[in-house]
């Protein structure tokens, strides 16, 4: 599948280690969830994508329900505009 940003097929898969944290001061002591996804990186534009493995996804969902990091909405998904940094 070509890169969604530039349509290049020059992509490689890498292993990654991520620590996903919950937002807000209420979660300052929450260590987050350690995730080891496969990361697909476009070698032309740098666009990267990954899927959260099922075990860590259920851990994130359980922690989100318990902590409710977004007041009143434990299932909120926030979309932010992408900012492109120029070299």
CNS distance restraints for C-alpha pairs under 8 A (distance, minus, plus):
assign (resid   1 and name CA) (resid   9 and name CA) 7.09 0.50 0.50
assign (resid   2 and name CA) (resid   7 and name CA) 4.91 0.50 0.50
assign (resid   2 and name CA) (resid   8 and name CA) 5.39 0.50 0.50
assign (resid   2 and name CA) (resid   9 and name CA) 4.76 0.50 0.50
assign (resid   2 and name CA) (resid  10 and name CA) 8.00 0.50 0.50
assign (resid   2 and name CA) (resid  11 and name CA) 7.96 0.50 0.50
assign (resid   3 and name CA) (resid   7 and name CA) 4.52 0.50 0.50
assign (resid   3 and name CA) (resid   8 and name CA) 5.28 0.50 0.50
assign (resid   3 and name CA) (resid   9 and name CA) 6.32 0.50 0.50
assign (resid   3 and name CA) (resid  11 and name CA) 7.46 0.50 0.50
assign (resid   3 and name CA) (resid  42 and name CA) 6.30 0.50 0.50
assign (resid   3 and name CA) (resid  47 and name CA) 7.29 0.50 0.50
assign (resid   4 and name CA) (resid  47 and name CA) 7.98 0.50 0.50
assign (resid   5 and name CA) (resid  45 and name CA) 7.66 0.50 0.50
assign (resid   5 and name CA) (resid  47 and name CA) 6.61 0.50 0.50
assign (resid   6 and name CA) (resid  45 and name CA) 6.83 0.50 0.50
assign (resid   8 and name CA) (resid  42 and name CA) 7.25 0.50 0.50
assign (resid   8 and name CA) (resid  44 and name CA) 6.99 0.50 0.50
assign (resid   9 and name CA) (resid  42 and name CA) 7.60 0.50 0.50
assign (resid  10 and name CA) (resid  42 and name CA) 5.97 0.50 0.50
assign (resid  10 and name CA) (resid  43 and name CA) 5.70 0.50 0.50
assign (resid  10 and name CA) (resid  44 and name CA) 6.58 0.50 0.50
assign (resid  11 and name CA) (resid  40 and name CA) 6.64 0.50 0.50
assign (resid  11 and name CA) (resid  41 and name CA) 5.49 0.50 0.50
assign (resid  11 and name CA) (resid  42 and name CA) 4.33 0.50 0.50
assign (resid  11 and name CA) (resid  43 and name CA) 5.51 0.50 0.50
assign (resid  11 and name CA) (resid  44 and name CA) 7.90 0.50 0.50
assign (resid  12 and name CA) (resid  40 and name CA) 5.73 0.50 0.50
assign (resid  12 and name CA) (resid  41 and name CA) 5.53 0.50 0.50
assign (resid  12 and name CA) (resid  42 and name CA) 6.66 0.50 0.50
assign (resid  12 and name CA) (resid  43 and name CA) 7.12 0.50 0.50
assign (resid  13 and name CA) (resid  38 and name CA) 6.47 0.50 0.50
assign (resid  13 and name CA) (resid  39 and name CA) 5.48 0.50 0.50
assign (resid  13 and name CA) (resid  40 and name CA) 4.42 0.50 0.50
assign (resid  13 and name CA) (resid  41 and name CA) 6.30 0.50 0.50
assign (resid  14 and name CA) (resid  38 and name CA) 5.69 0.50 0.50
assign (resid  14 and name CA) (resid  39 and name CA) 5.05 0.50 0.50
assign (resid  14 and name CA) (resid  40 and name CA) 6.37 0.50 0.50
assign (resid  14 and name CA) (resid  41 and name CA) 7.59 0.50 0.50
assign (resid  15 and name CA) (resid  36 and name CA) 7.04 0.50 0.50
assign (resid  15 and name CA) (resid  37 and name CA) 6.28 0.50 0.50
assign (resid  15 and name CA) (resid  38 and name CA) 4.65 0.50 0.50
assign (resid  15 and name CA) (resid  39 and name CA) 5.85 0.50 0.50
assign (resid  16 and name CA) (resid  36 and name CA) 5.49 0.50 0.50
assign (resid  16 and name CA) (resid  37 and name CA) 5.63 0.50 0.50
assign (resid  16 and name CA) (resid  38 and name CA) 6.03 0.50 0.50
assign (resid  16 and name CA) (resid  39 and name CA) 6.21 0.50 0.50
assign (resid  17 and name CA) (resid  34 and name CA) 7.21 0.50 0.50
assign (resid  17 and name CA) (resid  35 and name CA) 5.88 0.50 0.50
assign (resid  17 and name CA) (resid  36 and name CA) 4.69 0.50 0.50
assign (resid  17 and name CA) (resid  37 and name CA) 6.86 0.50 0.50
assign (resid  18 and name CA) (resid  34 and name CA) 5.76 0.50 0.50
assign (resid  18 and name CA) (resid  35 and name CA) 5.12 0.50 0.50
assign (resid  18 and name CA) (resid  36 and name CA) 6.34 0.50 0.50
assign (resid  18 and name CA) (resid  37 and name CA) 7.88 0.50 0.50
assign (resid  19 and name CA) (resid  32 and name CA) 6.15 0.50 0.50
assign (resid  19 and name CA) (resid  33 and name CA) 5.51 0.50 0.50
assign (resid  19 and name CA) (resid  34 and name CA) 4.43 0.50 0.50
assign (resid  19 and name CA) (resid  35 and name CA) 6.10 0.50 0.50
assign (resid  20 and name CA) (resid  32 and name CA) 5.30 0.50 0.50
assign (resid  20 and name CA) (resid  33 and name CA) 5.16 0.50 0.50
assign (resid  20 and name CA) (resid  34 and name CA) 6.37 0.50 0.50
assign (resid  20 and name CA) (resid  35 and name CA) 7.30 0.50 0.50
assign (resid  21 and name CA) (resid  30 and name CA) 7.50 0.50 0.50
assign (resid  21 and name CA) (resid  31 and name CA) 6.95 0.50 0.50
assign (resid  21 and name CA) (resid  32 and name CA) 4.33 0.50 0.50
assign (resid  21 and name CA) (resid  33 and name CA) 6.67 0.50 0.50
assign (resid  22 and name CA) (resid  27 and name CA) 6.05 0.50 0.50
assign (resid  22 and name CA) (resid  30 and name CA) 7.45 0.50 0.50
assign (resid  22 and name CA) (resid  32 and name CA) 6.47 0.50 0.50
assign (resid  22 and name CA) (resid  69 and name CA) 6.23 0.50 0.50
assign (resid  23 and name CA) (resid  27 and name CA) 6.41 0.50 0.50
assign (resid  23 and name CA) (resid  69 and name CA) 6.19 0.50 0.50
assign (resid  23 and name CA) (resid  70 and name CA) 7.91 0.50 0.50
assign (resid  24 and name CA) (resid  28 and name CA) 6.85 0.50 0.50
assign (resid  24 and name CA) (resid  69 and name CA) 6.91 0.50 0.50
assign (resid  26 and name CA) (resid  69 and name CA) 7.61 0.50 0.50
assign (resid  27 and name CA) (resid  67 and name CA) 7.60 0.50 0.50
assign (resid  27 and name CA) (resid  69 and name CA) 7.22 0.50 0.50
assign (resid  33 and name CA) (resid  56 and name CA) 7.05 0.50 0.50
assign (resid  33 and name CA) (resid  59 and name CA) 7.31 0.50 0.50
assign (resid  33 and name CA) (resid  60 and name CA) 6.70 0.50 0.50
assign (resid  34 and name CA) (resid  56 and name CA) 7.49 0.50 0.50
assign (resid  35 and name CA) (resid  52 and name CA) 7.05 0.50 0.50
assign (resid  35 and name CA) (resid  53 and name CA) 7.43 0.50 0.50
assign (resid  35 and name CA) (resid  56 and name CA) 6.18 0.50 0.50
assign (resid  36 and name CA) (resid  52 and name CA) 7.86 0.50 0.50
assign (resid  36 and name CA) (resid  53 and name CA) 7.48 0.50 0.50
assign (resid  37 and name CA) (resid  50 and name CA) 6.31 0.50 0.50
assign (resid  37 and name CA) (resid  51 and name CA) 6.36 0.50 0.50
assign (resid  37 and name CA) (resid  52 and name CA) 5.91 0.50 0.50
assign (resid  37 and name CA) (resid  53 and name CA) 6.32 0.50 0.50
assign (resid  38 and name CA) (resid  50 and name CA) 6.09 0.50 0.50
assign (resid  38 and name CA) (resid  51 and name CA) 7.33 0.50 0.50
assign (resid  39 and name CA) (resid  48 and name CA) 6.71 0.50 0.50
assign (resid  39 and name CA) (resid  49 and name CA) 5.87 0.50 0.50
assign (resid  39 and name CA) (resid  50 and name CA) 4.91 0.50 0.50
assign (resid  39 and name CA) (resid  51 and name CA) 7.93 0.50 0.50
assign (resid  40 and name CA) (resid  48 and name CA) 5.54 0.50 0.50
assign (resid  40 and name CA) (resid  49 and name CA) 5.36 0.50 0.50
assign (resid  40 and name CA) (resid  50 and name CA) 6.27 0.50 0.50
assign (resid  41 and name CA) (resid  46 and name CA) 6.03 0.50 0.50
assign (resid  41 and name CA) (resid  47 and name CA) 5.90 0.50 0.50
assign (resid  41 and name CA) (resid  48 and name CA) 4.41 0.50 0.50
assign (resid  41 and name CA) (resid  49 and name CA) 6.73 0.50 0.50
assign (resid  42 and name CA) (resid  46 and name CA) 4.95 0.50 0.50
assign (resid  42 and name CA) (resid  47 and name CA) 5.34 0.50 0.50
assign (resid  42 and name CA) (resid  48 and name CA) 6.32 0.50 0.50
assign (resid  52 and name CA) (resid  56 and name CA) 6.61 0.50 0.50
assign (resid  52 and name CA) (resid  57 and name CA) 5.86 0.50 0.50
assign (resid  53 and name CA) (resid  57 and name CA) 6.02 0.50 0.50
assign (resid  54 and name CA) (resid  58 and name CA) 6.20 0.50 0.50
assign (resid  55 and name CA) (resid  59 and name CA) 6.44 0.50 0.50
assign (resid  56 and name CA) (resid  60 and name CA) 6.09 0.50 0.50
assign (resid  57 and name CA) (resid  61 and name CA) 6.18 0.50 0.50
assign (resid  58 and name CA) (resid  62 and name CA) 6.06 0.50 0.50
assign (resid  59 and name CA) (resid  63 and name CA) 6.09 0.50 0.50
assign (resid  60 and name CA) (resid  64 and name CA) 5.94 0.50 0.50
assign (resid  61 and name CA) (resid  65 and name CA) 6.25 0.50 0.50
assign (resid  62 and name CA) (resid  66 and name CA) 6.28 0.50 0.50
assign (resid  63 and name CA) (resid  67 and name CA) 5.84 0.50 0.50
assign (resid  63 and name CA) (resid  68 and name CA) 7.83 0.50 0.50
assign (resid  64 and name CA) (resid  68 and name CA) 5.16 0.50 0.50
assign (resid  64 and name CA) (resid  69 and name CA) 6.32 0.50 0.50
assign (resid  64 and name CA) (resid  74 and name CA) 5.74 0.50 0.50
assign (resid  64 and name CA) (resid  75 and name CA) 7.54 0.50 0.50
assign (resid  65 and name CA) (resid  74 and name CA) 5.47 0.50 0.50
assign (resid  65 and name CA) (resid  75 and name CA) 7.86 0.50 0.50
assign (resid  68 and name CA) (resid  72 and name CA) 7.26 0.50 0.50
assign (resid  68 and name CA) (resid  73 and name CA) 6.76 0.50 0.50
assign (resid  68 and name CA) (resid  74 and name CA) 4.79 0.50 0.50
assign (resid  69 and name CA) (resid  73 and name CA) 7.99 0.50 0.50
assign (resid  69 and name CA) (resid  74 and name CA) 6.66 0.50 0.50
assign (resid  70 and name CA) (resid  74 and name CA) 5.93 0.50 0.50
assign (resid  70 and name CA) (resid  76 and name CA) 6.80 0.50 0.50
